[in-house]
């Protein structure tokens, strides 16, 4: 058994106690990581990536997993050193992962030969997929719509946690606002910075009601991103913020 599944050597998967569902979760993480859109954190000198368990459930419904099942499988991969795991507590609890020392073992070290069961084996030099090639190269996050949906969910989930709100990542107006900023060249981390800046400034003030996508991700986004953290907001700062929103025609619709 030399051929691969989802780019991983089947024999090595079995050897490490992993199955095809684990392989799909691992492929999701690696492809998402390589897409450049994941939230990153340097921990003890190493780069880790935030995995949102609910996001996995939404993106991989075919696996029919529950949140605790995703957690247990990722924990098992961490135990087997296929992944490394760190927990970060900062305005909530977040699970970060990176590639473990045993991950390299899952990568096929030889080109599998064609067989009757697998005439077009998946590998580094595999035949391009065709209608007659069911063993297609599967890349879960190269599809732009999947990546976009991940970005929307990450940004809105972060806003909801930081500002104690309940906005939906599926709202067309919200998605359009985020998409425009992404097309302007801003990153997911930039959205987090804007949210952090304005939550720090507006939370528990009369400006708190403007902690919403329409205001945060609108034309003033770059200004919010580059503002200095003022710490505790004074009455004058609240007035300044109100005048600023008035000048843009924002803040007076519910």
N, C-alpha and C positions, 0 to 999 in steps of 0.2 A: 504494500500500500504506500505508494510514493506521491500520488497526486494530492493537490491541495484543495481546500475549501475556504472561500472568502480570502484567499491569499495565504492561508496558514497550513502548515504541514499537518495532515490528519493524525499521523502516528504520534507526533509530538503533542498534539492537543490531548490525545488519549493518555499519553504518558504523564502529563501534568494534571490529569483529572478534569479536563475541560470537555465541553460538548459543543454542538453546533450553535446553541443559543449563546454560550460564552463567546464563541468566535464572532457572532454577529454584534454583540455588545462591544467587543474589543475593536472590531473593524469600525464601528460607529465612533468610538473614542478617537482612534488614530486618524480617521479621515476628518473628523471635526477639528482635531488639534492641528492638522496640516492645512486646514482651510484658512487659518489665521484669524478666525472670528471668535475664538474662545476667550473667556476671561482668564487672565494669567496672573500668577502670584509667585514671587521668588521666596522660597522657604528654605532656610538653611543653605543658601547658595545655589539651590536648584530651582528650575522653572517647573511649576505645577499648573494644572489646568482645572478649572471648576467644572464639575459634572453635575448637572441639575437632574435629579432622578425623575421628577415629573416630566421634564423635557424629553427624556428617553422614552417614557411611556407614550407620549404624544407622537414622537417621530418613528417609533417602531411598534405600532399596534399589532403587527403580524405575530410578534412574539407572545402576545397575550400575557404579559407579566404584570405583577403587582409591584408597588414601590419597594416593599420589603424584600421581594425576590431579586430585584435589581441590586439592592444593597448587599444581599448575601452573596450573590454571584461576583460582584466587584470585590467584596471583602475576601472571597476565596482566591481570586486572581492576585490580590495583594499578598495573601498568605503564601501563595506559590511563587512570589516574586516576578510574576508576569507584569504586574503594575505595582507602583508605590502609591501609598495613600497618606494624606495629611488632612487633619480637620482644622479649619480656621474659624475662630469665633470673633465676629466683628459685625455688630448690629444684626446678629443672627448666626446660625451655625451652617458652615459650608464645607462640602467635601471636595478636596482637590486631589488630582491624580497625575502621575507621569509614568513613563515607560520603565518597567523593572528589568533586572538583570537577566531574567529568563525569557524575556520577550523575543530576543534574537533567535532562540531555539525554535520558535514557531515558524520562522521564515524558512522556506524550502531552500536547501543547499544544493539541489540538483534539479535539472529540467526533467519533469516526468514524461515518460514515453506514452504515445497514444495507445489506447486500448479500445476494445469493442464497447466497453461501458463508458469510456471517457475519451471519445475520438479527438476532442480539442481541449487538452488539459489546460488548466489555469496555471500560469507561471510567468516568469519574467519574459519569456519569448513565446507566449501563447499566440495562437492564431486569432486574428480579430473576430469578435463576435458576429454571427450571422443568424438568420432565421433558423438555420440547421444546427446551430451551436447552442444548446441549452445551457452549457457550462460557461455562461458569460462572466466576464469580469464585473464584479459587483462593487460599486463604490457609492456608499450610501449618502455621501454629502457633496458629490460633485454637481448634483442637480441644484440649480440656483434657487428654486422655490423652497427646497428643504433648508438651505442655508439662511434664506431670508426669514423663514418662519422661526428658526432658532434665534435669530437676532431679535425679532419682535418679542419673543417670549422672554429672553434674557433681560432686555431693557425694561419691559413692563413689570416683570416679576421683581426686579431690583427696586423699581419705583414703589411698587405696592408694599414691599417690606420696609423700605426706608421711610416712607411717608404715611404708612398705615392706610393705604387706599385699596380700592378693588377694581382698578381698570382692567379691561380685557385686551389681550394682545391681538385679538382677531378683528377688532373694530377697524373698518376700512380707513377712516380718517386718521386714526393713530398710526396705522401701518404706513400711510402715505407720508406723514410727518417724519417718521423714522427713516423711511426709504430715501427721502430727499436729503437728509443729513448724511446718510451713508454715501450717497452719490456725490455729495460735496467733499468726500474724502475723510469724514470723521469715523472714528472707530467705536466699538462697543464700550471700551474703557472711557472714551470721551463722554458718552452718555452717562456713565456712572459718576464721572466727575461733576457734570452739570447737576445731576440729581443730588449728590452730596453737598455741593455748594449751596443750592437753593433750599434744601432741607435744613441745613445748618443756619441759614439766614432767615427763613420764613416760618419754620415749624413753631407752633405755639404763639403765633402772632396773627394779626388780622390778615396777613398775606398768605396764610396757610392754605386758603381755598384755591390759590393759584398753583399749587403743587400738582399739576396735571399735564398731560402730554401736550395739549394745545398751547400752553404757555411755555413749558420747558423746552420743547423741541421745535419751536417756531423760529422766526427770523432772528431773535436775540440769542440763539443757541451759542454762537461763537463768543459773544460777550459774556454769557454766563460761565462758559468754560474757562475763560481767562481771568475771571475776577478773582481777587484775593479773598481768602476766607476771613470774614469779618468777626467771626465768633458770635458773641451775643448781639442780637440786633437791637439798635436803639430806635426810639420813636421816629427820629429824623430819617433813619434808613428805611423804615416802613413807608414813610411818606414819599421818599424818593422812589421806592419801588412802585408805589401806586401811580405816581405821575408818569413813570417810565412805561407802565402798561397802558395808561390812558393815551399816551402819545402814539402807541402802536394800535390802538383800537382793540386792545385785548382786555380780558379780565372782567368784562361786564355782562357776560353771558354765562348761563349755568350749564 
